[in-house]
Amino acid sequence: MNTPHPLLHAGPSVGFDQPFEMLAACHARMDRSLDLLERLGHHLHAHGCDAHAASAAADVLRYFDIAAPLHHQDEEQHVLPLLRAQGQAGLAARLRADHQVMEHDWARLRPDLLAVVDGSLGGSALPPAVARWTQFAALYRRHLAAEEARAFPAASAGLTPAQQNTMGREMAKRRGMQAAG
């Protein structure tokens, strides 16, 4: 019996009609981008700024320039207010502070990746760049874990399907899309 190739037969994708599942799917994509960023550091040490490094850097830039800011907006407009309403203002404040630090750190390391794309990152500039990337990835992963373990379950508890539908529509609209439902 023939089984479908795993890359050609993926399970159903999550849509904006399931906003918390969509946020979690975004976390999975973030984690893959962070993994790519860390692998890029190892690659640069071994091979320098070759075409593979430039391609990887461009992928990381694209994700954190476009998708990550939209994801943060989703959380700040939908998840954090729900946490505050449930008496979890401390958690909401911590997650918001993380977003601010991650945005600041991204602005600091973005030029490193642009230098990889144009082939100019190397020599004594490489170790501090990779250290910035490692710190960025560690903060992001701690943040994602806190959201998945505490924030998303708390924020989604008690939301009606209509409220989740509204949230999903607003998330899709931010991206210029139309949500189902």
C-alpha positions as CSV (number, residue, x, y, z in Angstrom):
1,M,0.0,0.0,0.0
2,N,1.3,3.5,-0.9
3,T,1.4,6.0,1.9
4,P,1.4,9.7,1.1
5,H,4.7,11.5,1.4
6,P,4.6,13.4,4.8
7,L,5.4,16.8,3.2
8,L,2.6,16.4,0.6
9,H,0.0,15.2,3.0
10,A,-0.1,17.6,5.9
11,G,-3.0,17.6,8.3
12,P,-5.6,20.3,8.2
13,S,-4.2,23.7,8.8
14,V,-5.4,25.9,11.6
15,G,-7.5,28.9,10.6
16,F,-8.5,32.2,12.2
17,D,-11.7,30.6,13.3
18,Q,-9.6,29.0,16.0
19,P,-7.6,32.0,17.2
20,F,-5.8,30.4,20.1
21,E,-4.8,27.4,18.0
22,M,-3.6,30.0,15.4
23,L,-1.5,31.7,18.0
24,A,0.0,28.4,19.0
25,A,0.8,27.6,15.3
26,C,2.5,30.9,15.1
27,H,4.6,29.9,18.1
28,A,5.7,26.7,16.2
29,R,6.7,28.8,13.2
30,M,8.6,31.2,15.5
31,D,10.4,28.3,17.1
32,R,11.5,27.0,13.7
33,S,12.7,30.5,12.8
34,L,14.7,30.7,16.0
35,D,16.2,27.3,15.3
36,L,17.2,28.5,11.9
37,L,18.8,31.6,13.4
38,E,20.8,29.4,15.8
39,R,21.8,27.0,13.0
40,L,22.9,30.0,11.0
41,G,25.4,31.0,13.6
42,H,27.0,27.5,13.5
43,H,26.9,27.6,9.7
44,L,28.7,31.0,9.5
45,H,31.5,29.7,11.8
46,A,32.0,26.7,9.5
47,H,31.3,28.2,6.1
48,G,31.2,32.0,6.2
49,C,28.6,34.1,4.4
50,D,27.8,31.8,1.5
51,A,24.5,31.6,-0.4
52,H,23.0,29.2,2.1
53,A,23.7,31.6,4.9
54,A,22.2,34.5,2.9
55,S,19.1,32.5,2.2
56,A,18.7,31.5,5.9
57,A,19.2,35.1,7.1
58,A,16.6,36.4,4.6
59,D,14.1,33.8,5.9
60,V,14.7,34.9,9.5
61,L,14.4,38.6,8.5
62,R,11.1,38.0,6.7
63,Y,9.6,36.1,9.6
64,F,10.6,38.6,12.3
65,D,9.9,41.7,10.2
66,I,6.4,40.7,9.1
67,A,4.8,37.8,11.0
68,A,6.2,38.4,14.5
69,P,5.0,42.0,14.9
70,L,1.5,40.9,13.8
71,H,1.5,38.1,16.3
72,H,2.5,40.5,19.1
73,Q,-0.3,42.8,18.1
74,D,-2.7,39.9,18.3
75,E,-1.6,39.1,21.8
76,E,-1.6,42.7,23.0
77,Q,-5.1,43.4,21.6
78,H,-6.7,40.1,22.5
79,V,-4.8,38.0,25.1
80,L,-3.4,40.6,27.4
81,P,-6.7,42.4,28.0
82,L,-8.3,39.1,28.8
83,L,-5.6,38.3,31.4
84,R,-6.0,41.7,33.0
85,A,-9.8,41.2,33.2
86,Q,-9.1,37.9,35.0
87,G,-7.0,39.5,37.6
88,Q,-3.7,38.4,36.0
89,A,-2.3,41.9,35.4
90,G,1.2,40.8,36.5
91,L,1.4,38.1,33.9
92,A,0.0,40.5,31.2
93,A,2.6,43.1,32.2
94,R,5.4,40.6,32.1
95,L,4.4,39.4,28.6
96,R,4.1,43.0,27.4
97,A,7.5,43.8,28.8
98,D,8.9,40.7,27.0
99,H,7.5,42.0,23.7
100,Q,9.2,45.4,24.2
101,V,12.6,43.7,25.0
102,M,12.2,41.3,22.0
103,E,11.4,44.2,19.7
104,H,14.4,46.2,21.0
105,D,16.7,43.1,20.6
106,W,15.3,42.5,17.1
107,A,16.3,46.0,16.1
108,R,19.8,45.4,17.5
109,L,20.3,42.1,15.7
110,R,18.5,42.8,12.4
111,P,21.6,44.6,11.0
112,D,23.6,41.5,11.6
113,L,21.3,39.5,9.4
114,L,21.3,42.2,6.7
115,A,25.1,41.9,6.8
116,V,24.8,38.1,6.3
117,V,22.5,38.7,3.3
118,D,25.0,41.0,1.7
119,G,27.9,38.7,2.6
120,S,29.7,41.1,4.9
121,L,29.4,39.6,8.4
122,G,32.5,37.8,9.5
123,G,35.7,38.1,11.5
124,S,35.5,39.7,14.9
125,A,31.9,40.9,14.3
126,L,30.6,37.3,14.1
127,P,31.0,36.2,17.8
128,P,29.1,39.2,19.3
129,A,26.4,38.8,16.6
130,V,25.9,35.1,17.3
131,A,25.8,35.9,21.1
132,R,22.9,38.4,20.4
133,W,21.1,35.8,18.4
134,T,21.4,33.2,21.2
135,Q,20.2,35.7,23.8
136,F,17.2,36.6,21.5
137,A,16.3,33.0,20.9
138,A,16.4,32.2,24.7
139,L,14.2,35.1,25.6
140,Y,11.7,34.3,22.9
141,R,11.5,30.6,23.9
142,R,10.9,31.5,27.6
143,H,8.2,33.9,26.5
144,L,6.5,31.4,24.2
145,A,6.6,28.7,27.0
146,A,4.9,31.2,29.4
147,E,2.2,32.1,26.9
148,E,1.4,28.4,26.1
149,A,1.5,27.2,29.7
150,R,-0.3,30.1,31.4
151,A,-1.5,32.9,29.2
152,F,-3.4,31.1,26.4
153,P,-5.2,28.7,28.7
154,A,-6.3,31.5,31.1
155,A,-7.2,33.9,28.3
156,S,-9.3,31.3,26.4
157,A,-11.1,30.0,29.4
158,G,-14.7,31.0,29.3
159,L,-14.6,32.7,25.9
160,T,-17.7,31.9,23.9
161,P,-17.5,30.7,20.3
162,A,-18.8,34.1,19.2
163,Q,-16.0,35.9,21.1
164,Q,-13.4,33.6,19.6
165,N,-14.9,34.2,16.1
166,T,-14.7,38.0,16.6
167,M,-11.1,37.6,17.8
168,G,-10.2,35.5,14.8
169,R,-11.8,37.9,12.4
170,E,-9.8,40.8,13.9
171,M,-6.6,38.8,13.6
172,A,-7.3,38.0,9.9
173,K,-8.2,41.6,9.2
174,R,-4.9,42.8,10.5
175,R,-3.3,40.6,7.8
176,G,-5.6,41.7,5.1
177,M,-7.5,38.4,5.1
178,Q,-11.0,37.3,5.6
179,A,-11.7,34.7,8.4
180,A,-14.1,31.9,8.0
181,G,-17.2,31.8,10.1
